[in-house]
Amino acid sequence: MSSTKIALITGGSRGLGRDMALSLARKGTDVLFTYHSKQDEADAVVAEIQGLGRQAAALQLDVADSKSFDAFCEQVRATLQATFQAEQFHFLVNNAGVALYAPFADTAEEQFDEMVAVHLKGPFFLTQKALPLLADGGRIINISSGLARFSLPGSSAYASMKGAIEVLTRYQAKELGARGIAANVVAPGAIATDFGGGRVRDDEHLHQFVASQTALGRVGQPEDIGGVVAFLCSEEGRWVNAQRIEASGGMFL
């Protein structure tokens, strides 16, 4: 059996998840990650991780479909054995997500339900189902958002789910502490990715506004986030628990 640590990252084929996967691989961690629909993107990330000298595999998963989690965990179990020669993984990163920009007064129930399914119910029950496969002494990293601290019109449903995830994380830390499992939140600020149709990246007015409201004077990049996740999964991060770590460059201080 290998002594190398293994991370499971949801939504690891693009954006922040891709950088998390690569950052962990550079630190010597093997990576199993999920993708939603674009297998070619996932295959490319697997190749990148292998190019860094680590083992990697990708599995398809829709985090909104909680009924699929039992079968998914069986896939994880089989992949751990086949690809990594392991029985368990060590780090769970609940990263997968979708954006919603809608005023509170105009948010449809269907839109709200999708936010619940993807950002709250999904991470809640996927983590629950994965507990037998998560090694004692492991880490859970849940991804929130700066929008859970500051308010920008149009994000009420999305940000409400992130607020719930932050509370859930503290409960996970409390209840799983007996197994030596730490649980923390990473809350990115506005990051220039294709998330939400690439709004922060491509909308020049929004881009300039975010930069002007950020103490370090620029918009965040994916590589600003992956290393934070990698630190929380490192030996140096072992005593950080039940914390919300915002990586926003100092937005809206």
C-alpha positions in Angstrom: 0.0 0.0 0.0 1.2 3.5 -0.9 1.8 6.0 1.9 1.0 8.9 -0.5 -2.0 11.0 0.5 -5.0 11.1 -1.9 -7.4 14.0 -2.5 -11.0 13.7 -3.8 -12.1 17.0 -5.4 -15.5 17.7 -6.9 -15.5 19.8 -10.0 -11.7 19.4 -10.6 -11.6 19.7 -14.3 -11.7 23.5 -14.7 -11.4 26.8 -12.9 -10.7 26.8 -9.2 -11.0 23.0 -8.9 -8.3 22.4 -11.6 -5.9 24.7 -9.8 -6.6 23.0 -6.5 -5.9 19.6 -8.1 -2.6 20.8 -9.6 -1.6 22.6 -6.4 -2.1 19.4 -4.4 -0.3 17.4 -6.9 2.7 19.7 -6.8 2.8 19.1 -3.0 3.0 15.4 -3.6 -0.6 14.4 -3.3 -2.4 12.0 -5.7 -5.7 13.3 -7.0 -9.1 11.8 -7.8 -11.5 14.4 -9.1 -14.9 14.7 -10.6 -16.2 16.4 -13.7 -19.8 17.1 -14.8 -19.8 16.7 -18.6 -16.6 17.6 -20.4 -14.5 14.4 -20.3 -11.9 15.9 -22.6 -11.1 18.7 -20.1 -10.9 16.1 -17.3 -8.6 13.9 -19.3 -6.3 16.9 -19.9 -6.1 17.6 -16.2 -5.3 13.9 -15.4 -2.5 14.1 -17.9 -1.2 17.3 -16.3 -1.2 15.7 -12.8 0.6 12.6 -14.2 3.1 15.0 -15.8 3.9 16.2 -12.2 4.7 12.7 -11.2 1.5 12.0 -9.3 -1.3 9.5 -9.9 -4.7 10.8 -11.0 -8.1 9.7 -12.1 -11.4 11.4 -13.0 -15.0 10.3 -12.5 -18.2 11.8 -13.8 -20.6 13.2 -11.1 -23.5 15.5 -11.0 -23.4 16.8 -7.4 -27.1 17.9 -7.7 -28.1 14.2 -8.0 -27.8 13.0 -4.5 -29.5 9.7 -5.4 -26.3 8.8 -7.4 -24.0 9.2 -4.5 -24.1 5.5 -3.3 -23.1 4.3 -6.8 -20.5 7.1 -7.0 -18.9 6.0 -3.8 -18.6 2.5 -5.1 -16.9 3.9 -8.1 -14.5 5.8 -5.8 -13.8 2.6 -3.9 -13.0 0.7 -7.1 -10.9 3.5 -8.5 -8.9 3.8 -5.3 -8.0 0.2 -5.5 -7.4 0.1 -9.2 -5.5 3.3 -9.8 -4.0 4.2 -6.4 -3.7 0.8 -4.7 -5.5 2.3 -1.7 -8.5 1.6 0.4 -9.2 5.2 1.5 -8.6 8.8 0.5 -7.4 11.6 2.9 -8.8 14.9 1.7 -12.3 15.8 0.5 -12.7 19.1 -1.3 -16.3 20.0 -2.0 -15.7 22.5 -4.8 -18.2 21.8 -7.6 -20.7 24.6 -8.1 -22.8 26.7 -10.5 -23.6 30.4 -10.4 -26.9 32.2 -10.2 -27.3 35.9 -10.7 -30.9 36.9 -10.0 -32.4 39.6 -7.8 -34.1 38.3 -4.6 -37.5 39.5 -5.8 -37.2 37.6 -9.1 -35.5 34.4 -8.0 -37.7 31.4 -9.1 -38.3 28.5 -6.9 -36.7 26.2 -9.4 -33.5 28.3 -9.4 -33.5 28.2 -5.6 -33.9 24.5 -5.5 -31.0 24.1 -7.9 -28.8 26.1 -5.5 -29.9 23.9 -2.6 -29.1 20.7 -4.6 -25.7 21.8 -5.9 -24.3 23.9 -3.0 -25.9 22.5 0.2 -27.6 19.1 -0.2 -24.9 17.8 -2.5 -22.0 18.5 -0.3 -23.9 17.5 2.8 -24.8 14.0 1.6 -21.8 13.4 -0.5 -19.6 14.0 2.5 -21.9 11.8 4.6 -21.7 8.9 2.1 -18.0 9.3 1.7 -17.2 9.1 5.4 -16.3 5.3 5.3 -13.8 6.1 2.6 -12.3 9.1 4.3 -9.3 8.2 6.4 -9.1 9.0 10.1 -6.9 12.1 10.4 -8.2 13.4 7.1 -9.4 16.8 6.1 -12.7 18.2 4.7 -12.4 21.5 2.8 -15.7 23.1 1.8 -15.7 26.0 -0.6 -17.8 29.1 0.3 -17.6 32.6 -1.1 -16.8 36.1 -0.1 -20.5 36.7 -0.8 -21.3 35.0 2.5 -19.6 37.9 4.3 -20.4 40.9 2.0 -23.6 41.4 -0.1 -23.8 42.2 -3.8 -27.3 42.4 -5.3 -28.2 39.3 -7.3 -26.5 36.7 -5.2 -29.0 36.1 -2.4 -29.8 32.4 -3.2 -26.2 31.4 -4.0 -24.8 33.2 -1.0 -27.4 31.8 1.4 -26.2 28.3 0.5 -22.6 29.3 1.1 -23.6 30.7 4.5 -25.2 27.4 5.3 -22.1 25.5 4.3 -20.0 27.6 6.7 -22.3 26.6 9.6 -22.2 22.9 8.4 -18.4 23.0 8.4 -18.3 23.9 12.1 -20.6 21.0 12.9 -18.5 18.6 10.8 -15.4 19.7 12.7 -17.2 19.1 16.0 -18.7 15.8 15.2 -15.8 14.3 13.2 -13.1 15.4 15.6 -13.1 12.1 17.4 -11.8 10.6 14.1 -9.1 13.3 13.9 -10.8 14.8 10.8 -10.5 18.6 10.5 -13.0 20.6 8.5 -12.5 24.1 7.2 -13.9 26.6 4.7 -12.1 28.4 2.0 -14.0 31.4 0.8 -12.7 32.9 -2.5 -13.4 36.4 -3.4 -14.2 37.4 -7.1 -12.0 35.2 -9.3 -11.4 35.5 -13.0 -12.6 32.1 -14.3 -15.3 30.9 -16.6 -17.6 30.6 -13.6 -21.0 32.2 -14.1 -20.3 32.7 -17.8 -16.9 34.3 -17.1 -18.4 37.5 -15.7 -15.5 38.6 -13.4 -13.0 37.7 -16.1 -14.7 39.2 -19.2 -16.9 42.1 -17.9 -14.4 45.0 -17.9 -16.6 47.2 -15.8 -17.1 44.5 -13.2 -13.4 43.6 -13.4 -12.3 47.2 -12.7 -14.9 47.6 -9.9 -13.7 44.4 -8.1 -10.1 45.5 -8.4 -10.9 49.0 -7.0 -12.6 47.4 -4.0 -9.8 45.0 -3.2 -7.0 46.0 -0.9 -4.3 44.4 -3.1 -5.7 46.2 -6.1 -6.5 43.4 -8.6 -9.0 40.6 -9.4 -8.2 37.2 -8.0 -6.8 34.4 -10.2 -7.4 30.6 -9.8 -3.8 30.2 -8.7 -4.6 32.4 -5.7 -6.9 29.7 -4.3 -5.4 26.3 -5.0 -2.4 26.8 -2.7 -4.7 27.8 0.2 -6.5 24.4 -0.2 -3.2 22.6 -0.5 -2.0 24.3 2.8 -5.1 23.2 4.7 -4.4 19.6 3.5 -0.7 19.8 4.5 1.0 18.6 7.7 1.6 22.3 8.5 -2.2 22.9 8.4 -3.0 20.1 10.8 -4.1 22.4 13.7 -6.4 24.6 11.7 -9.9 23.4 12.3 -13.5 24.8 12.0 -12.2 28.0 10.4 -13.4 30.2 7.5 -10.4 31.4 5.5 -11.3 34.0 3.0 -8.9 34.4 0.1 -10.0 37.6 -1.6 -7.1 39.9 -1.5 -9.0 42.0 1.0 -12.3 42.7 -0.7 -14.7 45.3 0.9 -12.6 45.8 4.0 
